[in-house]
Amino acid sequence: MRQKITKSTTPDRELSAGRVKWSSVREKIADRYQHDPAYRAGWDKTARRHALASKIRTLRQERGLSQQELARRVVTSQAAIARLELGGAEPRLETLERIAEAFDMNLALHFEPRKPGVPTLLTAD
């Protein structure tokens, strides 16, 4: 049975009236990633966006900011922040620099070895 997700839903909260928590969604992702080669291939293709989405959402929440407030600081729309936090957008470097500034952080880009068999979202710092 599919869960209905509303506009105000965010992954870190209960996702729907069915009270599905983000942690259980992560478990389902990990399980499907391990057992479904087609799903794994699709996930790996978008892994960077998912890891970035998770990091931005976590930083925003740790600072007690709403999507609207982060959008104001970044000079973008709340919808753009929502798309970014869901992994539906891959921002330009300039946007990442503005997000880092909004979090009072430096933007650091680096390369690191992949961890085979584990989706990036589940290993992101």
Order of alpha helices (4+ residues) and beta strands (2+ residues): alpha-alpha-alpha-alpha-alpha-alpha
